[in-house]
């Protein structure tokens, strides 16, 4: 077990290093400078030189690269060029709260609704309720989240005027983006729990519980649900990816001042250091989440504990 | 019934013709025909397949039927509501939305199919080479995969899109660079599983050459996995294209793809929502149908489901 986790952590760092290297060199092969072309060309060459020097852009690329790596390991992601002179770290820190709020809400709502739908669908297998759940889950998996976001904005914001759209003021502003993001999560979880439940309900221990005379509710809650909850852990990785990428479009649509919309804005503005910082942040987050999920899974389910250790 | 007298000469040894005994009384069905029969029994998949075929047909025939092309602007007829002149209305430059939607569908499908094809090519080659060579080569190739699998695809696609000139080719390349890893893993796992199965051992005992085993036994048996995975790659490529174009780093106007159209429809959501709805409905239909068809194919072709 320890060996397995150690191995995974090594991979984690190699992956991050590959990502940082790739992003760094990709960013530096970009056409154009990270500065406003009109403004910078109106300056004298000496002034231009000074600006480049202050961002360390006058040095050869490989020196910039090693400097960057060194800084990242010390937690320093450089300074943004789009938000002039602010350190990337503090921009990230100020953006993280709205993103976290929306993301966590989306996952929680998704989990709750998805679980209920999945359990009901499995319990009422092959009834209209089951089919309805299947339709919802197929739609949720296949409808792109930015389409969902746009439609929700149209209905709730424009048609009915119920909730705020496109500005970030109060808690109410977080409702629609969270809903838009949770749609896919609901679908993934409902579908997964339903399949899992159907398998579990056919197990001998369920029959045993029935034979003992336990009430259906007790069988469902005590025996079936607990055993089908566990595998949900395995799709949490896929759900994280879904919410992370979804946040790029959804945050832009609803003008959430979060990390997703920051990413989109900085990409459009060629802001090297912020893009680098965000890429490293996103990737690190993703890799760590996957690692935690895998380790948790081994810890919680004793049947799996031995498998990775044997490798 | 009449009683029949049983005499000795009525009995005799049943001559078993050696050839007759080996004859297969029903026509043999390949795995594909088997799967196809099963797929046809699945109503959902058949409907999804039919809708997809109609959409593909419209994507190719739609612009030809229309009286306008997708790029000609007409400032005398901007933002026309859907009607007899323009079936889906016109956009902010007076371009015919019907032509644009079907042209965009064609571009989106094209990008997705080519990207999925490249994924397939690279992934299958990488996976099968890794599995067949084994040993140190496999170990190195797998280490590489294990590093790559940790990279969030979309981020790499976005970065590549920024570096390379915007266009269809760039989109396809960017998606394939990050997309093949999954296919490679699936194919490797499948071949490793097959390699150690009895029928391969039997073939080897009968003196079949390595080449023959790969071509006749290993590859046909992995086709199911490959087809199913491709059916899920295509919609995800359609999604990625639309997503990138929507956030503004995919294709750009005046080119049309479903993502571009949804993006420009979204910008006028207040006043001319039909410009959002039409491409949104098309992309949803495509994604839903691919998803249902993919599930149907998995049920039909997955060897583990076979009884």
Interface residues (C-beta under 8 A of the other chain):
Chain A: X11 X12 X14 X15 X18 X19 X22 X23 X26 X27 X29 X30 X138 X139 X141 X142 X143 X144 X146 X147 X150 X151 X153 X154 X158 X241 X244 X245 X248 X249 X252 X253 X264 X267 X268 X270 X275 X279 X282 X283 X286 X287 X290
Chain B: X146 X147 X148 X150 X151 X152 X154 X155 X156 X158 X159 X160 X162 X163 X235 X239 X242 X243 X246 X247 X248 X249 X262 X266 X269 X270 X273 X276 X280 X283 X284 X287 X288 X290 X291 X292
